[in-house]
Amino acid sequence: MVVFFVLIASGCVTRNYDSNMDLGKSQLNEENYLEAHEAFELAYKEGKTPKSRELMDLSGLLASGMKKYDEQDFESAKKDFEEATTYKAKYREGKQMVSKAEEMHPVSDSATIEAVVGNDEAKPAEETTEEGFKAEDEAATDTKGKEGSKDSDRALSKSQAEKLVKDYVDMENFSHLQIEYDHDAEKDYIFHVFEVDDPSQKSGHKTTWGWYGVNKETKEVYEVM
């Protein structure tokens, strides 16, 4: 009776071992190393054979290396692939995984170098960008300065000067007053502000309210004495 149960138990172990080994191999063909590792690990727990141990170890190294490579942790990935390349594989599937590790090892190594070089090259680029922003700011300031100088150089028109005089005299509140341009005096416009004793007559007598000058550059209004 005891022998019967032992035979049954060994049969179950063999079935579980074989199914997990088959599953692991199929995952290897798809290069799903994490799933293969999990299957070989279950097979090893069932049978603890040298083959299941070898495939479990190598698939684990490849799964770890691939994960770190995808995460761009190239230095750690390189170590996993390097360890796999030194594994003394005895079985066909194990040797295939060693070949895969040998294929990935230089890839991860070059990726590490590119990442380091890329970081070194990025610094001057950042500095150049900062210098570029500084140059742009200076150019913008210079442009604004030039625009400002253009505004200041733009001559005051006669009509603008007349309005300044009207505001200065407050002609809006003195509707009887009139204004007329008289002449230019170097950098100034000269205006005559007056009132007419009989506005209905063009030839009515003018009574001077005042003479006013406007500086064309400063826009300053002043009374001409």
TISE-433845 format. One line per field, with one value per residue (C-alpha): residue in one letter; residue number from 1; x, y, z. Coordinates in steps of 0.25 Angstrom, whole numbers, padded with zeros to 4 digits, m for minus. Example, Ala and Ser with C-alpha at 12.3 -4.5 7.8 and 13.67 -1.06 7.14 Angstrom:
2
code <- (a	s)
pos <- (1	2)
X <- (0049	0055)
Y <- (m0018	m0004)
Z <- (0031	0029)
! end
This chain:
225
code <- (m	v	v	f	f	v	l	i	a	s	g	c	v	t	r	n	y	d	s	n	m	d	l	g	k	s	q	l	n	e	e	n	y	l	e	a	h	e	a	f	e	l	a	y	k	e	g	k	t	p	k	s	r	e	l	m	d	l	s	g	l	l	a	s	g	m	k	k	y	d	e	q	d	f	e	s	a	k	k	d	f	e	e	a	t	t	y	k	a	k	y	r	e	g	k	q	m	v	s	k	a	e	e	m	h	p	v	s	d	s	a	t	i	e	a	v	v	g	n	d	e	a	k	p	a	e	e	t	t	e	e	g	f	k	a	e	d	e	a	a	t	d	t	k	g	k	e	g	s	k	d	s	d	r	a	l	s	k	s	q	a	e	k	l	v	k	d	y	v	d	m	e	n	f	s	h	l	q	i	e	y	d	h	d	a	e	k	d	y	i	f	h	v	f	e	v	d	d	p	s	q	k	s	g	h	k	t	t	w	g	w	y	g	v	n	k	e	t	k	e	v	y	e	v	m)
pos <- (1	2	3	4	5	6	7	8	9	10	11	12	13	14	15	16	17	18	19	20	21	22	23	24	25	26	27	28	29	30	31	32	33	34	35	36	37	38	39	40	41	42	43	44	45	46	47	48	49	50	51	52	53	54	55	56	57	58	59	60	61	62	63	64	65	66	67	68	69	70	71	72	73	74	75	76	77	78	79	80	81	82	83	84	85	86	87	88	89	90	91	92	93	94	95	96	97	98	99	100	101	102	103	104	105	106	107	108	109	110	111	112	113	114	115	116	117	118	119	120	121	122	123	124	125	126	127	128	129	130	131	132	133	134	135	136	137	138	139	140	141	142	143	144	145	146	147	148	149	150	151	152	153	154	155	156	157	158	159	160	161	162	163	164	165	166	167	168	169	170	171	172	173	174	175	176	177	178	179	180	181	182	183	184	185	186	187	188	189	190	191	192	193	194	195	196	197	198	199	200	201	202	203	204	205	206	207	208	209	210	211	212	213	214	215	216	217	218	219	220	221	222	223	224	225)
X <- (0000	0011	0018	0005	0004	0019	0017	0004	0012	0024	0015	0008	0022	0026	0014	0016	0030	0029	0017	0025	0037	0029	0023	0036	0042	0030	0032	0047	0043	0035	0046	0037	0048	0041	0030	0040	0047	0034	0031	0045	0045	0032	0039	0051	0043	0036	0048	0061	0068	0081	0074	0062	0073	0081	0069	0063	0076	0079	0064	0065	0077	0072	0058	0065	0075	0064	0055	0067	0070	0056	0057	0070	0078	0089	0100	0092	0086	0101	0104	0093	0096	0111	0108	0099	0110	0120	0110	0114	0102	0101	0087	0082	0072	0083	0093	0083	0080	0096	0096	0085	0093	0105	0097	0091	0104	0111	0097	0096	0110	0109	0096	0103	0114	0104	0096	0109	0113	0099	0099	0113	0108	0095	0103	0109	0095	0088	0099	0097	0082	0084	0094	0084	0073	0082	0085	0070	0067	0078	0074	0059	0064	0072	0060	0052	0062	0063	0048	0048	0058	0050	0038	0046	0052	0038	0035	0023	0012	0006	m0008	m0002	0004	m0008	m0016	m0005	m0007	m0022	m0021	m0011	m0020	m0032	m0040	m0050	m0056	m0054	m0062	m0060	m0045	m0039	m0025	m0017	m0003	0006	0020	0032	0043	0055	0050	0037	0023	0017	0002	m0007	m0019	m0029	m0044	m0052	m0061	m0071	m0070	m0080	m0071	m0059	m0052	m0056	m0045	m0036	m0032	m0020	m0021	m0007	0004	0009	0021	0022	0035	0035	0045	0040	0026	0027	0017	0021	0016	0023	0026)
Y <- (0000	0010	0007	0009	0023	0026	0022	0031	0043	0041	0041	0054	0061	0056	0062	0075	0076	0072	0082	0094	0090	0090	0103	0110	0105	0111	0124	0124	0122	0135	0142	0144	0141	0145	0136	0125	0127	0126	0113	0107	0111	0103	0091	0092	0092	0079	0071	0079	0074	0080	0084	0091	0098	0103	0108	0115	0122	0127	0131	0139	0146	0150	0154	0163	0169	0171	0179	0187	0190	0195	0204	0209	0204	0200	0198	0188	0181	0179	0172	0162	0159	0158	0148	0140	0139	0133	0122	0108	0103	0088	0088	0093	0103	0108	0110	0118	0127	0129	0133	0143	0149	0150	0157	0167	0170	0179	0185	0189	0193	0203	0208	0211	0219	0226	0230	0236	0243	0248	0254	0261	0267	0272	0281	0290	0290	0295	0306	0309	0310	0319	0328	0328	0333	0344	0348	0348	0357	0366	0367	0370	0381	0387	0386	0393	0404	0406	0407	0417	0425	0425	0430	0441	0445	0445	0460	0466	0470	0483	0478	0470	0483	0491	0481	0482	0497	0496	0486	0496	0508	0499	0504	0494	0503	0516	0514	0528	0526	0523	0518	0519	0514	0526	0521	0512	0517	0507	0495	0501	0503	0517	0519	0531	0529	0540	0544	0552	0563	0560	0545	0547	0556	0551	0564	0565	0571	0561	0562	0554	0544	0539	0534	0520	0512	0496	0490	0479	0470	0471	0475	0485	0497	0510	0525	0534	0547)
Z <- (0000	0004	m0010	m0017	m0011	m0014	m0029	m0030	m0023	m0032	m0044	m0040	m0038	m0052	m0058	m0051	m0054	m0069	m0071	m0065	m0073	m0086	m0082	m0079	m0092	m0100	m0093	m0096	m0111	m0110	m0102	m0090	m0080	m0068	m0070	m0074	m0061	m0053	m0060	m0058	m0044	m0042	m0049	m0040	m0028	m0033	m0038	m0034	m0046	m0052	m0065	m0058	m0049	m0061	m0069	m0056	m0053	m0068	m0070	m0057	m0061	m0075	m0069	m0059	m0070	m0080	m0069	m0065	m0080	m0082	m0070	m0076	m0064	m0074	m0064	m0056	m0069	m0073	m0060	m0062	m0076	m0073	m0062	m0072	m0082	m0072	m0068	m0072	m0079	m0082	m0089	m0102	m0096	m0086	m0097	m0106	m0094	m0092	m0107	m0104	m0093	m0101	m0112	m0101	m0094	m0104	m0107	m0092	m0091	m0103	m0098	m0085	m0092	m0101	m0088	m0082	m0094	m0096	m0082	m0085	m0098	m0092	m0082	m0093	m0100	m0088	m0086	m0101	m0098	m0086	m0094	m0105	m0096	m0091	m0105	m0108	m0096	m0099	m0114	m0109	m0100	m0111	m0120	m0110	m0108	m0122	m0123	m0112	m0118	m0131	m0123	m0117	m0130	m0137	m0139	m0132	m0142	m0143	m0139	m0127	m0123	m0124	m0115	m0105	m0105	m0104	m0092	m0085	m0087	m0083	m0095	m0093	m0082	m0090	m0102	m0107	m0109	m0122	m0126	m0139	m0143	m0145	m0148	m0145	m0136	m0138	m0130	m0126	m0131	m0128	m0126	m0124	m0114	m0115	m0114	m0124	m0120	m0131	m0135	m0145	m0153	m0159	m0158	m0143	m0134	m0128	m0114	m0110	m0099	m0100	m0109	m0106	m0111	m0112	m0112	m0123	m0116	m0101	m0104	m0093	m0094	m0090	m0091	m0100	m0094)
! end
